[in-house]
Amino acid sequence: MSIFARLLPLCLAFALAAPLAAQTPLQDVLQANRADIANPSRGTVGQVIAALMAADAPGTDEFLRQWQDRTVIEEPQTGLFYYATEVEGRQLALIDVDSGFEAARVGSRDVTAIRPNAGVRREIGAALVRFELSAPDPARRLAALEAIGRSPDAEQIALLAASIPDEPDTDIRIRKERLLDLLNARFATETATRIAAIAGLSGDVSTEARRALNQILATEPGIAPSLPQDRNIARVLIPGQDLSREDAYDRLVAASLAPARADRNSIRDGLLAHVADGMVGGLPTHRMSDPSARLAAYDALVAQGLVPPLVSEADIDQSLAGYAFFDAYLEPDATLTDAARAAIEQTDTRLRLFQWLAISLDALSLASIFFLAAIGLAITFGVMRVINMAHGEFIMMGAYTGYVVQTMIPDYTVSLIIALPLAFAVAFAAGVAMERLVIRHLYTRPLETLLATFGISIALQQMAKNIFGTQARPLTAPDWLAGAISLNDVVSISTIRVAIFVLALIFLVALLVMLKRTRLGLEVRAVTQNPGMAASMGINPDRINMLTFGLGSGIAGVAGVAIGLYAQVTSEMGANYIVQSFMTVVVGGVGNVWGTLAGAGLIGFLQKGIEWFNPSNTLAAQTYMVLFIILFIQFRPRGIIALKGRAAGE
Amino acid sequence: MTLINRPPVAATAPILAQGTQTPPPRRGFLRENPSIPWFLGLLTIFTLIVSVLSEGLGIGALSTSMVKILGMTLCLCLIAIAMDVVWGYCGILSLGHFAFFGLGGYAIGMWLMYARTEIVIRESLTGAVLPPTEAELSEAVAAQIFGVVGSSELPLIWSFAHSLPAQLALVVLVPGLLALVFGWLAFRSRVTGVYLSILTQAMTLALALYLFQNDTGLRGNNGLSGLQNIPGLFDIPQAVLAVWFLWASALALGLGYLLFAWIVSGKFGSVIRAIRDNEARVRFLGYNVEGYKLFVFTLTAIISAIAGALYYPQAGIINPAELAPIASIYLAVWVAIGGRGRLYGAVIGAATVSLLSSWLTGGGAPNIEIGAFRLMWADWWLVFLGLGFVAVTLFFPKGIGGLFDKIVRKAP
C-alpha cells in the first residue's frame, strides 16, 4: 500500500505533464467501461484494467491510483467520472480526469463515491506497479524500482519478473534483475530460487542488498535443557566464554527459568516492605546505613519466609549448568543461512575496501581544506617568518567578500567567478596595508608581531560582527557544485569538496611556479635567505616583503571563499582554522610549500584515521591529533620536511 | 633577539658577576625592590576600603557582585604576574597559562560541586525510613551531577572529589605535573620562540577540546556550576563570602608578588633575564638553561592554578570555553599593555583591561553619539582594544608601566 502512496507525487507530476493531444481522452476510455468501473468486482476488474492499459490514455496511472484510493466519483446525471477532493462546507470539488481542472462543486451527498473492495484494490495496485514498471519513460521505471526497493513485498516478484524480458534499457534491466534477486532472496517460495538469488547478492555493497542478507541472518537468543535439533542454530554460547555468567543468568531469569538475583535495590525494597516500629529483621532501622547490617536484616527476613532468599554464586552455577544457551536463526533452513553467510562475508570484504576508499577520500578532502587554509600562512610564516595571527581573519574577509558579491549578483556561477579574484584583491590590499603599517616595524621582534597581529585579529573579528551580525551567513554554491559524486552506497563525495581539492592543487602548482620560475619568486627567495645581500644586489627588500605578505593574505582570501562554500560564513570562521593552520605549517616544516602539503596531508589523514576508530566523537579525534602533533614536534622539531644548511637559519 | 625592555632594577643588578674579582655589595631585598612596600601598602588599603564599602561587612556602598568582580580581578592580577615572570622575565611567551588557571578552577570546582550535592542529598534523605548506605549516597550524588550529560556513574577522576585536602592538593599537582611534563618535552627538544608559543597554544586547545567532551567526566560544555555556594557555609550570606574571598585573593596576590619579586631579584633573576636576552650565551656559560626554564614554567603554572582556584568560586561557574586558547592570548595582551618585565606593570595591565572590559561590555558606560552614528561600547570595545593593543606594541613597548620610569627617574 505504502508504495502507492509514495508514487503519488510522481504520478501526479507525470499526469499533469503528459501530453494531452493526439490520444483518446481518458474520459472516453472510462465511459467505454463505465459499468465495470462504477461497480468493480474481482471478476471484472482484470478486463477493465487490461482495457485501460491497452488504450494507454494520458493520466491512466493517476486514475488507477485515485480509483484505488476511493476518490473517484461518478456524476449521476451525466455518468462522467471525476476525482473528488473535499472543500469547505461539506462540498466536493470535482476534478476533470483529463484536464486536471476543477469542473464543478457538489454537495457531498449528491454523488456517491466508487468504493472498490479490498480484493479489487489489490488488483488495481498490482496493475499500477506493472504500469509503472513498463512505462515508456526510463525515469518512471527507475522511480518504480526505487519505490519497490524501499518497501519490498512478496507480491512484487511476479510483476517485476514479468517486466524484465521487455526491458529495453540495459542499465535498468540490470537493476531490475538485482531487485528481483533481492525480492527472491527474501520472499521466494522455493529454496533453490532463494539460494540462487542470495548468491547473486554476494559482493553487492548496496544498503538494500546488505539489509536483505542481514534479515535472512537475523537471530534470536534461545535457551533449552539441551541443544534442540529442529532449530537452525547460529552459534552455541558457553557461559563464561561467549557470554558472561551474569548475562546468561539474566537470560534464564527473563525466561522465568530461574529466580531473580537480589541486587542492592531489591534488598532495600524488601527491607522497606517489612519495617515495623523502627525495626526490620530484628535490627533497628538507624543501623541500616551499614550494608552488612542490611544483609543481616535481610537474612533474618528470609529465615521468617517474608522475602525470597538471595541467589548465591553456587545457585547461579547450578542453574547455568542445566541449560544450553544458543542463538538461533529465525530462518529455519540451514542451507539458506549458510548461503547468506557466505554471501555476506564476501560483501564484507568488498565493503571494507570501499570504506577504506571512502575514508581516504574524506581525509584527502580534509587535507585539502587544511592546505588551503594554511598555504597563505606557509608563505607569510614559512617564508617570511612573520607570525600572523590575523591570517584567519583574512580567510573570513574573503568569505564575506563572496557573501557580499552574492547578495548583489543573483547568479551563483557569475558571482563566484567575480568573488574569487575580488576576495584575493581585498585580502591582498588588507595584507599589504597591515604589512606597511604594523609588521614592517616589528621584523626584529617576532613575539611582538604575534601579539600585534592578534590585536588586529580581534579588531577585525569584532568589526565583522558589527557589520554582518553574529548569525552565520550562507555562501551558496552554484548548482553544478551542489551535488555529490557517488560510486556506490558507501563511497560518495560532494562535488564542492572535489572542487576544493582541485583549487588546492591549482594553488600548489601556481605557488611553486611563482616561487621557482619567476623573477618575483627568485627575489622572494633571495630576500628570505639574506635580506642584506639581496638588497646589495639591487632588490628592494621592502617591496618584496610587502608583495609576499600581500600574496599570502590574498591566497587566504580565496581560501575563504572556498571554505565559505563548504562551511558557513561567520566572524569566527577564521579563528577556527588558525591554530590548525599553524600546526599544519609547523608539522610540515617551515619555509617550504611541499612541507605544508605534507603537513596538511598528515593532519587530514590522521584526523580521519582517528575518527574512524571512534566515529561518534570528532572532539576526541581532534584532541588526540593535537596531542600527537605536540609529541611529533618533540621528535622532528623542524617538521616533516626540514630545511638543511644555512637556509634553515635561526 | 635584541634587548627590548629591561626593568629599571635589572639595569643596576649584577649580571653574571662570577668573572669579576669583587662582586658589588648586595643591597637589601626591599631596597632592591622599592615597588614591594608600595604595592603591598596599596593592596592593603584597597582591600580595607572595599571591605568598608562592601555590603557584607561595611556600609553597603559596593554591591556584592561588584565586590566579587574586584576579588576576581585580584586573581587575574595574580595570574598576570605569573605570566609576566614567565614571559617578561624569562622570555617564554606561553599561550597556555590560562589552561592551568582553568585546571585549578576545575580541581576546586569538583570538590565544591560534589560536597554541596552530597549535603543536599543527605538532607533530602534524612526523612527516609532506611538511612542510605554510602554506595547509595554516592550513586545519588553522581546521578545529580552527571544527569546533564546522560550518565549516573562517578568517573574515576572524581575519586577524591569528596575530600577538600585531596582536591586542594590536586589544584597544585595536576597543573604542576602537566607543566612539568609539557615543559620538559618542549625545552628538552629546544623548542623556542614562536614555535613554543604555538605549541603551548596547541596544548591549550587539546585540553579545551578534551574538556568539551561529555564522556571525559567533567560535564562537557556544561562545565561545573553553582561554585559560589561553599559547602558547610550555606548559612553565611554571599555578601560576606564575597568579602572573605576578596581577602583571600588579596592575600594570595600579596604573597605571590613577594615570591615572584624575590625570585626575579636575586642571582636566579639575573640568569632568567639573561636567558630571555640570549639563551645560547647563557648555555655556553655553563648554566642549565632547560632547568631554569622548566622551574619558572612549572612554578608560574602552579601559581596560575592557585589563582584559578580562588577565581572560580567567585565566578560561580567554569566551563571549557574559559580555557580556550584566546583567553591565554588575552592574558598576554594584559601583560603587554601593563608593561612586561615589571611585576606591577602586569598588575596594572590586568586590572585596567579586565575592569574596563567588564565595565564597557556590561553596558555600564554611556554610548556616544557621533553625528548620525551611535557608538555602542559593547560592540566597539573589542575593536578599540585590538587597535589599542597594536598601538601599544608599536609605540609603547614598555606599556603603561613604562610611565613610572619617567616619574621615578625624574625624582632625585
Interface residues (C-beta under 8 A of the other chain):
Chain A: R264 R268 L271 L272 V275 V280 T285 H286 M288 S289 D290 P291 R294 I387 M389 V438 H441 L442 T444 R445 P446 L447 E448 L450 L451 A452 F454 G455 I456 S457 I458 A459 L460 Q461 Q462 M463 K465 N466 A575 V579 F582 M583 V586 N617 L619 A620 Q622 T623 V626 L627 I629 I630 L631 I633 Q634 F635 P637 E650
Chain B: M1 T2 I4 L93 V129 L130 P131 P132 T133 E134 A135 E136 F182 L185 A186 R188 S189 R190 V191 G193 V194 Y195 S197 I198 L199 Q201 A202 M203 L205 A206 L209 Y210 F212 Q213 D215 P325 I326 I329 A332 V333 A336 D379 W380 W381 L382 V383 F384 L385 G386 L387 G388 F389 V390 T393 L394 P397
